């Protein structure tokens, strides 16, 4: 193996160590599609990543960096709460071209399993 091959291998290994492990999980996440935009709430993403409630405050910036790297933009959106009232929540959105549209309403448990890609 030449010196240049060893150098390239070392650079690739270093780059792999610097990749956030959340990127692998978040790359397969799918949100709800409506009006040409795919949306997903921050709380649902934290549930997918199995982040405990008391640890979420310090992980929002990390999530924001990961989602920006994957092409999502941060936004505020309206989402139904447990009593079926719409409330403003934070989340992420991206262009929905190429994403299939879901025809039926889903329960929060179904949304979580769908977002995880199961």
N, C-alpha and C positions, 0 to 999 in steps of 0.2 A: 504494500500500500504506500503510495507516494505521500509526501508531506502535504500537498494540496488536498488530497482525499481525506487525510486525517483532520486537516483544518476544517473542511466542509462538514465532516461528521461531528466534530466538536461544536461547531456553530449550530447545527441542527439539534443536537442534544440540548444545548443551552436554551435554544428557542422553545423546545418542548417543555422544559422545566418552568419557563416563565408563563405558560398558558394557564389561565384560570380554569380549574376543574369544573366550575359551574357552566362554562361555555359548552361543554359536551352535552350536558343535560338540557340547557336552554335552547340549543340548536334545533331540537326536535319539538319544541313547544308550539302549539297552534292555539289561536284565540278564536273568539266569536267573529263571524264575518257579517257585516251589514253596511250597505251603502258604499261598497267598494273599499272598505277599510276593515282590516283585521285588528281586533282589540283584545287585550287581556289585562286584568287588574294586577297590581303589585302584590296584593295579599295572596292571590291565587298562585303567583309565581313563587312566593316565599313558602307556601304550602307544598308546592311541587319539589322545592329544594330541601324540604324538611328542616326549615329554620324555626327554632322555638320562638314563641312570642316575645320573650324577654331578651332575645338576641337580635331581633330584627332591626332595631334602631341603628346599630353599628354596621349593618350590612346593606343598607339602602344604596349607598354610593357604589359599593362593589357591584350590586345588581344593575345599577344605572350604567356603569362602564361596560358590563357584559352585554346588556341589551343594545347599547349604542353600537358595539362592535358587530352585532348580528343584524343591524339595519332597522331596529325599532327606534321610535322617538317617544319621549315621555310626554304625557298629556293628562288632562283631567277629563273624566267622562262620567256619564250617568249610568248607574247600575242599580238593579233592584236589591233592596235589603230583605231581611227575613219576613217582614210584614208586607212585602210587595210594593213598597214605596220606592220611588227613585231617589237615590242620594248621590252626591258627587264623590267620586273616588279617584285616586291616582292610579295610573296604569301606563300601558305602552300601546302604540299603534304602528301599523305599517300598511303599505299598499296591499290589497287583497287579490291582485291578479294572479291567477293560477291556483288559488285556494278554493276548495269545494265549499259550497254553501250548505249549511245544515238546515233542514226544513222543519224539524220538530224542536219544541222547547225541551230543555234538559234540566234535571235537578242539579244542585251544586255538586253532588257526589259524581254524577255522570260527567259534568264539566271538568272536574279534577282528573278523572281517569282519562278523558279524551285529551286534555291538555298534556298529560304525561305521555300520550301516545300508546295507551294500552287498549 
